[in-house]
Amino acid sequence: MRTYLFLLTLKSKHVHFILAQILKYFAASQTKFALRCFSSESIFMLKQQSVLTGHNASIFALSPAEDSQSFFSSAGDGWIVRWDLNLPEMGKLVVKVESQVFSLLYLPEWNRIVAGNMNGGLHWVDLDQPDQTRNIVHHQKGVFRIRRVGPYVYTCGGDGTLTRWDPEQVRSLESIQLSHQSLRAFAYNPERGEMALGASDGNIYLLDEALSLKTTIPNAHANSVFCLAFSPDGEHLISGGRDAHLKVWETTALSNVSSQAAHLFTLNDLVFHPNGQVFASASRDKTIKIWDAQTFQLLKVLDTIRDKGHVNSVNALLWSASENRLISASDDRSIMVWEE
C-alpha cells in the first residue's frame, strides 16, 4: 500500500474542496491508500523562540532532565548546565569537569548524570552531592555516545568498544570490540530488541540485547557513520554520515530504501518529532533540516540567514515533549529553541 503525501495549508479556503477531490479520485480508482493528515503549518512555520547562551566553547551534547520543561547541555568548556525552558536566560551550572564533554545522559532514578569526555573518561555526577562525582577512565580517544536501554547504560568509545554498565552500582559489566575505529552512533529498536552502532569505518553493526553481533551493514557510508535513529514503528533505520548523506534502511532485510545527499557536510545528529511523523537532521553545514518520516522527503530547512539559525556546525538535537519544541546546540556556543 502506497502512502501519498499532500501538503495543504489549512488557511486555504479551497482545502476542503481539494481533500474531497483527492478522496473522490482514490474511491473511483479502487486503489488502496493511506491518507495522513497533519498540520503542515506547524512544520513550515517552525520559528526560533529563544537563544540560550553561557557556554564558553562548542556545545556537543543535550539530554532531557527530570521533567519535560528542563534539559542539560555539555560542552568543550567542561561545563554541564541545566536549562529551564520557562526561564531560558537562567542556565544553572551543575558541575565543571577538567575536559571537553562529548556525551551526556541523565538518570532520573538516582538524580545522576553520566558524562563522557574527550579522553575516554566517564564522570558519574550525583546531582544531590556533586562533590561526590566519580571519574572513571575506561575508553580511549573519547566517549561519543551514552544511551540507556532498559536497566543498563551503554557507552560508545573512540577505541571501537561498546560497554554495558550497571548504573546503580556504577561499574562496567561487559565490553565488546566492534571496530578498530571510533564508535560514533547508537540507536535502539525496542520492536526488535536490537541495537545499531555506527562506526568511523563506515559500517553499521546490529547487535541483540545480549551484545551478540547479529549482522553488519558494510560500507553503509563512504566515511564515518555519525548518527543513527530508528523510526518509532521500528521498521526503518535512519543513518547519517560524514559523507553528508542521509540513508534509510528497512530493518528486516536491511535493504537500502533511500539514499540522498542531505547536507553539504557531515550529519551530526538525528531526532524524531514526538508524534513520529517527521524527523530532524543537524549538520556541520550550519543547518537543521526537517524530513517526512514516511516518504523521507525534505520539508523544511532552518538556516543562518532566513531563520536566524546557527552560524557554525549544529552538533546536537533534542525534540522536547514540552510543546514539541526542537532544541539545537552548536559550535557557535549557543543553544536555540525552535517552536511550532
Order of alpha helices (4+ residues) and beta strands (2+ residues): beta-alpha-beta-alpha-beta-beta-beta-beta-beta-beta-beta-beta-beta-beta-beta-beta-beta-beta-beta-beta-beta-beta-beta-beta-beta-beta-beta-beta-beta-alpha-beta-beta-beta
